[in-house]
């Protein structure tokens, strides 16, 4: 099973994990959140996460998910990437995290495809309900 490390601003990662627990009814194993404060030093944070990565890696690798490309959590994550074994996706949303948790029995490259698809496919503008009597038009 692939371990998952969420690196995010303040409590956003913890909130997404709480939503996963709500949807699935339990907290998935090997899923860890790392909170990044506004004054975090990326080098210090990356060094401290080495122990966490070793705990999460059960032999199949680790997928790191981070919220905003170019922000401190992503800069920390970039220091941790080991191509083919520790990979990172940015732009984390709940559908991406749900897919990552549900498909982490797959090899890492396939898991990445599933997680990216989950994140992208669930970003859309919703049309209004046409038959809703409370919604004219």
Residue frames as qw, qx, qy, qz and C-alpha x, y, z in Angstrom:
[[0.000, 0.889, 0.457, 0.000, 0.00, 0.00, 0.00],
 [0.391, 0.464, -0.016, 0.795, 1.28, 3.44, -0.90],
 [0.306, -0.541, -0.459, 0.635, 1.60, 5.90, 1.96],
 [0.151, 0.768, 0.340, 0.521, 0.07, 9.36, 1.58],
 [0.392, -0.375, -0.284, 0.791, 1.53, 12.53, 3.08],
 [0.104, 0.871, 0.376, 0.298, -0.53, 15.71, 2.92],
 [0.431, -0.230, -0.145, 0.860, 1.53, 18.87, 3.32],
 [0.033, 0.737, 0.503, 0.450, -0.67, 21.94, 3.57],
 [0.002, 0.440, -0.190, 0.878, -1.19, 25.41, 4.95],
 [0.405, -0.268, 0.436, -0.758, -2.45, 25.50, 8.52],
 [0.498, 0.020, 0.793, -0.349, -5.38, 23.08, 9.01],
 [0.629, 0.388, -0.244, -0.628, -6.60, 22.69, 5.41],
 [0.425, 0.263, -0.858, -0.119, -5.08, 19.21, 5.09],
 [0.080, 0.050, 0.872, -0.481, -6.54, 18.05, 8.40],
 [0.529, 0.321, 0.257, -0.742, -9.96, 19.28, 7.28],
 [0.618, 0.361, -0.522, -0.464, -9.72, 17.32, 4.03],
 [0.269, 0.141, -0.942, 0.144, -8.69, 14.20, 5.93],
 [0.310, 0.160, 0.658, -0.668, -11.67, 14.71, 8.26],
 [0.642, 0.360, -0.094, -0.671, -13.89, 14.77, 5.16],
 [0.490, 0.292, -0.800, -0.184, -12.32, 11.52, 3.92],
 [0.000, 0.002, -0.901, 0.433, -13.06, 9.92, 7.28],
 [0.492, 0.276, 0.346, -0.750, -16.65, 11.15, 7.04],
 [0.652, 0.381, -0.380, -0.534, -17.11, 9.71, 3.53],
 [0.544, 0.260, -0.797, -0.031, -15.37, 6.39, 4.17],
 [0.787, -0.510, -0.183, -0.297, -16.47, 5.91, 7.78],
 [0.838, -0.442, 0.045, 0.318, -12.94, 5.36, 9.04],
 [0.011, -0.887, 0.388, 0.249, -9.49, 6.90, 8.89],
 [0.893, 0.396, -0.204, 0.068, -7.39, 5.16, 6.24],
 [0.776, -0.475, 0.154, 0.385, -4.02, 3.81, 7.38],
 [0.604, -0.064, 0.302, 0.735, -0.76, 5.38, 6.26],
 [0.141, 0.772, 0.336, 0.521, -2.37, 8.80, 5.76],
 [0.491, -0.470, -0.281, 0.678, -0.55, 11.65, 7.52],
 [0.155, 0.926, 0.207, 0.274, -1.08, 15.39, 7.52],
 [0.575, -0.188, -0.146, 0.783, 1.78, 17.83, 8.02],
 [0.001, 0.949, 0.309, -0.062, 0.81, 21.38, 8.93],
 [0.553, 0.223, 0.025, 0.802, 2.99, 24.18, 7.60],
 [0.185, -0.793, -0.328, 0.479, 3.03, 27.45, 9.52],
 [0.372, 0.921, 0.090, 0.067, 3.44, 30.81, 7.79],
 [0.099, -0.887, 0.451, 0.011, 7.01, 31.12, 9.13],
 [0.939, -0.107, 0.310, 0.100, 8.17, 27.61, 8.24],
 [0.014, -0.691, 0.624, 0.363, 11.67, 27.10, 6.86],
 [0.876, 0.310, -0.191, -0.317, 11.33, 24.64, 3.93],
 [0.486, 0.464, -0.718, 0.182, 14.76, 23.10, 4.53],
 [0.208, -0.258, 0.753, -0.568, 14.06, 22.45, 8.21],
 [0.762, 0.110, 0.254, -0.585, 10.57, 21.09, 7.48],
 [0.793, 0.397, -0.416, -0.202, 11.87, 18.78, 4.72],
 [0.269, 0.405, -0.812, 0.322, 14.58, 17.41, 6.98],
 [0.402, -0.135, 0.648, -0.633, 12.05, 16.75, 9.73],
 [0.813, 0.216, 0.043, -0.539, 9.73, 14.88, 7.36],
 [0.401, 0.433, -0.800, -0.112, 12.33, 12.22, 6.52],
 [0.170, -0.068, 0.903, -0.388, 11.21, 10.13, 9.52],
 [0.611, 0.338, 0.354, -0.623, 7.56, 10.46, 8.48],
 [0.619, 0.499, -0.441, -0.416, 8.40, 9.31, 4.95],
 [0.197, 0.300, -0.930, 0.084, 10.19, 6.24, 6.29],
 [0.352, 0.115, 0.767, -0.525, 7.14, 5.40, 8.41],
 [0.640, 0.461, 0.133, -0.601, 4.75, 5.83, 5.47],
 [0.511, 0.511, -0.610, -0.325, 6.82, 3.86, 2.97],
 [0.815, -0.174, 0.504, -0.226, 5.89, 0.21, 3.26],
 [0.546, -0.139, 0.717, 0.411, 7.84, -0.64, 0.10],
 [0.431, 0.602, 0.615, 0.272, 5.46, 0.72, -2.54],
 [0.279, 0.327, 0.120, 0.895, 6.38, 4.38, -2.17],
 [0.074, -0.587, -0.494, 0.637, 4.74, 7.56, -0.94],
 [0.180, 0.635, 0.445, 0.605, 2.49, 10.06, -2.64],
 [0.191, -0.354, -0.324, 0.856, 2.76, 13.61, -1.32],
 [0.085, 0.730, 0.563, 0.378, -0.24, 15.87, -1.86],
 [0.277, -0.306, -0.223, 0.883, 0.08, 19.60, -1.40],
 [0.222, 0.740, 0.526, -0.356, -2.31, 22.47, -1.77],
 [0.322, 0.926, 0.040, -0.194, -0.83, 25.33, -3.82],
 [0.812, 0.283, 0.080, 0.505, 1.98, 25.05, -6.37],
 [0.349, 0.608, -0.114, 0.704, 4.81, 27.47, -5.56],
 [0.480, -0.756, 0.096, -0.435, 3.76, 27.99, -1.94],
 [0.201, -0.616, 0.708, -0.281, 5.76, 26.84, 1.07],
 [0.816, -0.087, 0.523, -0.230, 4.09, 23.39, 1.36],
 [0.854, 0.519, 0.032, 0.012, 4.90, 22.64, -2.28],
 [0.280, 0.794, -0.495, 0.212, 8.45, 23.92, -1.85],
 [0.510, -0.457, 0.684, -0.251, 8.89, 21.55, 1.08],
 [0.894, 0.190, 0.370, -0.164, 7.43, 18.67, -0.94],
 [0.656, 0.715, -0.240, 0.005, 9.77, 19.32, -3.88],
 [0.036, -0.695, 0.688, -0.206, 12.73, 18.68, -1.60],
 [0.634, -0.205, 0.688, -0.289, 11.30, 15.25, -0.73],
 [0.842, 0.436, -0.030, -0.318, 10.60, 13.88, -4.23],
 [0.338, -0.399, 0.814, 0.254, 12.54, 10.79, -5.29],
 [0.568, 0.327, -0.389, -0.647, 11.36, 10.02, -8.83],
 [0.629, 0.072, -0.737, -0.237, 9.52, 6.75, -9.06],
 [0.471, -0.187, -0.788, 0.349, 9.34, 6.26, -5.31],
 [0.105, -0.611, -0.474, 0.626, 8.24, 9.51, -3.66],
 [0.174, 0.405, 0.494, 0.750, 6.11, 11.64, -5.95],
 [0.001, -0.421, -0.423, 0.802, 4.09, 14.81, -5.40],
 [0.091, 0.602, 0.616, 0.500, 0.87, 16.29, -6.75],
 [0.062, -0.173, -0.267, 0.946, -0.14, 19.90, -6.16],
 [0.388, -0.131, -0.308, -0.859, -3.60, 21.48, -6.23],
 [0.104, -0.139, -0.954, 0.243, -5.06, 19.16, -3.63],
 [0.531, -0.185, -0.041, -0.826, -8.82, 18.95, -3.39],
 [0.653, -0.159, 0.596, -0.439, -11.17, 16.47, -1.72],
 [0.914, 0.334, 0.023, -0.232, -11.90, 14.37, -4.84],
 [0.501, 0.626, -0.579, 0.150, -8.15, 14.03, -5.47],
 [0.206, -0.444, 0.756, -0.434, -7.55, 12.87, -1.90],
 [0.814, 0.030, 0.387, -0.432, -10.45, 10.41, -2.02],
 [0.847, 0.472, -0.224, -0.099, -9.12, 8.88, -5.24],
 [0.262, 0.620, -0.687, 0.273, -5.61, 8.67, -3.83],
 [0.460, -0.304, 0.696, -0.460, -6.84, 6.83, -0.75],
 [0.854, 0.183, 0.303, -0.382, -9.09, 4.47, -2.71],
 [0.845, 0.516, -0.140, -0.002, -6.56, 3.52, -5.40],
 [0.094, -0.819, 0.561, -0.078, -3.30, 3.34, -3.47],
 [0.829, -0.140, 0.540, 0.028, -3.09, -0.40, -3.97],
 [0.745, 0.650, 0.081, 0.123, -2.10, 0.37, -7.58],
 [0.696, 0.014, 0.017, 0.718, 1.49, 1.08, -8.62],
 [0.210, -0.582, -0.158, 0.770, 2.53, 4.68, -7.97],
 [0.027, -0.094, 0.454, 0.885, 2.30, 5.89, -11.62],
 [0.221, -0.438, -0.769, -0.410, -1.27, 4.56, -11.93],
 [0.296, -0.646, -0.562, 0.422, -2.23, 6.04, -8.56],
 [0.153, -0.367, 0.071, 0.915, -0.98, 9.42, -9.75],
 [0.110, -0.161, -0.639, -0.744, -3.17, 9.16, -12.88],
 [0.309, -0.569, -0.758, -0.076, -6.24, 8.25, -10.79],
 [0.299, -0.602, -0.383, 0.633, -5.67, 11.04, -8.27],
 [0.081, -0.220, 0.259, 0.937, -5.10, 13.67, -10.97],
 [0.187, -0.315, -0.724, -0.584, -8.21, 12.55, -12.84],
 [0.315, -0.619, -0.694, 0.191, -10.28, 12.70, -9.66],
 [0.228, -0.517, -0.174, 0.806, -9.13, 16.22, -8.97],
 [0.014, 0.135, -0.429, -0.893, -9.70, 17.49, -12.51],
 [0.193, -0.329, -0.812, -0.442, -12.95, 15.71, -13.28],
 [0.283, -0.656, -0.665, 0.218, -14.66, 17.17, -10.25],
 [0.114, -0.441, -0.050, 0.889, -13.95, 20.80, -11.08],
 [0.102, 0.411, 0.703, 0.571, -16.95, 22.08, -13.00],
 [0.272, -0.015, 0.130, -0.953, -19.62, 24.70, -13.12],
 [0.182, 0.323, 0.913, -0.168, -22.95, 23.24, -12.08],
 [0.178, -0.317, -0.474, -0.802, -26.01, 24.07, -14.16],
 [0.435, -0.112, 0.405, -0.796, -29.19, 25.03, -12.32],
 [0.261, 0.224, 0.935, -0.084, -31.82, 22.40, -11.75],
 [0.170, -0.124, -0.498, -0.841, -34.42, 22.84, -14.50],
 [0.496, -0.435, -0.665, -0.349, -37.27, 21.18, -12.66],
 [0.334, -0.242, -0.615, 0.672, -36.75, 22.79, -9.28],
 [0.085, -0.807, -0.521, -0.265, -39.93, 24.74, -8.37],
 [0.419, -0.809, -0.130, 0.392, -37.90, 26.92, -5.99],
 [0.379, -0.387, 0.398, 0.740, -35.51, 27.91, -8.79],
 [0.542, 0.740, 0.274, -0.289, -37.30, 29.91, -11.48],
 [0.322, 0.817, -0.364, -0.310, -35.80, 29.84, -14.90]]
